[in-house]
Amino acid sequence: MGDKDKKVVRGLGMPFFKDPMSNGNLIIEFKIEMPKRGQFTKEQLEALATILPGRVNERPKDNNYEML
């Protein structure tokens, strides 16, 4: 089970046939699978905490967010 999302980056795709100066759009498809509870060891969670921003259940410092 995972959600899929797409992002389109205009002008950074493959070049058009017989027109190498113009490019099409680059379409990136994301498939995100959230880990299940208990899937990671304590050491793995600590390692993730050092590279990911913020703390668990902490609200962002600015007001540029929505609670879902």
C-alpha positions as YAML, in Angstrom:
chain: A
units: angstrom
residues:
- id: 1
  name: MET
  ca: [0.00, 0.00, 0.00]
- id: 2
  name: GLY
  ca: [1.49, 3.30, -1.03]
- id: 3
  name: ASP
  ca: [0.42, 6.65, -2.38]
- id: 4
  name: LYS
  ca: [1.51, 7.84, -5.79]
- id: 5
  name: ASP
  ca: [2.08, 11.44, -6.75]
- id: 6
  name: LYS
  ca: [3.47, 13.09, -9.86]
- id: 7
  name: LYS
  ca: [5.56, 16.20, -10.36]
- id: 8
  name: VAL
  ca: [6.03, 17.87, -13.73]
- id: 9
  name: VAL
  ca: [9.18, 19.90, -14.37]
- id: 10
  name: ARG
  ca: [8.57, 21.99, -17.47]
- id: 11
  name: GLY
  ca: [11.30, 22.06, -20.11]
- id: 12
  name: LEU
  ca: [13.66, 19.54, -18.51]
- id: 13
  name: GLY
  ca: [12.52, 16.37, -20.29]
- id: 14
  name: MET
  ca: [13.76, 14.74, -23.48]
- id: 15
  name: PRO
  ca: [14.63, 16.99, -26.45]
- id: 16
  name: PHE
  ca: [12.10, 17.20, -29.26]
- id: 17
  name: PHE
  ca: [12.77, 15.24, -32.47]
- id: 18
  name: LYS
  ca: [14.81, 17.38, -34.91]
- id: 19
  name: ASP
  ca: [14.84, 20.28, -32.42]
- id: 20
  name: PRO
  ca: [17.63, 19.64, -29.87]
- id: 21
  name: MET
  ca: [17.31, 23.17, -28.45]
- id: 22
  name: SER
  ca: [13.78, 22.51, -27.11]
- id: 23
  name: ASN
  ca: [12.87, 19.97, -24.46]
- id: 24
  name: GLY
  ca: [9.63, 18.43, -23.35]
- id: 25
  name: ASN
  ca: [8.49, 18.10, -19.76]
- id: 26
  name: LEU
  ca: [10.08, 15.80, -17.22]
- id: 27
  name: ILE
  ca: [7.44, 13.80, -15.32]
- id: 28
  name: ILE
  ca: [8.55, 12.32, -12.00]
- id: 29
  name: GLU
  ca: [6.30, 9.76, -10.32]
- id: 30
  name: PHE
  ca: [6.72, 9.27, -6.57]
- id: 31
  name: LYS
  ca: [5.54, 6.15, -4.79]
- id: 32
  name: ILE
  ca: [5.71, 6.70, -1.06]
- id: 33
  name: GLU
  ca: [5.42, 3.79, 1.34]
- id: 34
  name: MET
  ca: [5.17, 4.73, 4.99]
- id: 35
  name: PRO
  ca: [6.92, 2.35, 7.40]
- id: 36
  name: LYS
  ca: [4.85, 0.31, 9.80]
- id: 37
  name: ARG
  ca: [5.11, 0.84, 13.55]
- id: 38
  name: GLY
  ca: [7.94, -1.24, 14.98]
- id: 39
  name: GLN
  ca: [9.64, -1.72, 11.59]
- id: 40
  name: PHE
  ca: [12.81, 0.16, 12.64]
- id: 41
  name: THR
  ca: [15.18, -0.58, 15.50]
- id: 42
  name: LYS
  ca: [15.93, 2.07, 18.12]
- id: 43
  name: GLU
  ca: [19.34, 2.66, 16.52]
- id: 44
  name: GLN
  ca: [17.78, 3.17, 13.09]
- id: 45
  name: LEU
  ca: [15.26, 5.67, 14.50]
- id: 46
  name: GLU
  ca: [18.06, 7.59, 16.22]
- id: 47
  name: ALA
  ca: [20.03, 7.69, 12.95]
- id: 48
  name: LEU
  ca: [16.98, 9.02, 11.09]
- id: 49
  name: ALA
  ca: [16.42, 11.66, 13.77]
- id: 50
  name: THR
  ca: [19.90, 13.06, 13.11]
- id: 51
  name: ILE
  ca: [19.23, 13.65, 9.39]
- id: 52
  name: LEU
  ca: [15.51, 14.56, 9.32]
- id: 53
  name: PRO
  ca: [14.38, 18.04, 10.36]
- id: 54
  name: GLY
  ca: [12.17, 18.65, 13.38]
- id: 55
  name: ARG
  ca: [10.98, 16.40, 16.13]
- id: 56
  name: VAL
  ca: [8.11, 13.92, 16.15]
- id: 57
  name: ASN
  ca: [4.75, 15.71, 16.53]
- id: 58
  name: GLU
  ca: [6.45, 19.11, 16.73]
- id: 59
  name: ARG
  ca: [4.65, 21.98, 15.02]
- id: 60
  name: PRO
  ca: [6.65, 24.05, 12.51]
- id: 61
  name: LYS
  ca: [8.10, 27.31, 13.86]
- id: 62
  name: ASP
  ca: [6.39, 29.52, 11.26]
- id: 63
  name: ASN
  ca: [2.69, 29.68, 10.36]
- id: 64
  name: ASN
  ca: [3.16, 28.27, 6.85]
- id: 65
  name: TYR
  ca: [1.48, 24.89, 7.45]
- id: 66
  name: GLU
  ca: [-1.93, 23.23, 7.74]
- id: 67
  name: MET
  ca: [-2.95, 20.65, 10.30]
- id: 68
  name: LEU
  ca: [-4.62, 17.66, 8.63]
...
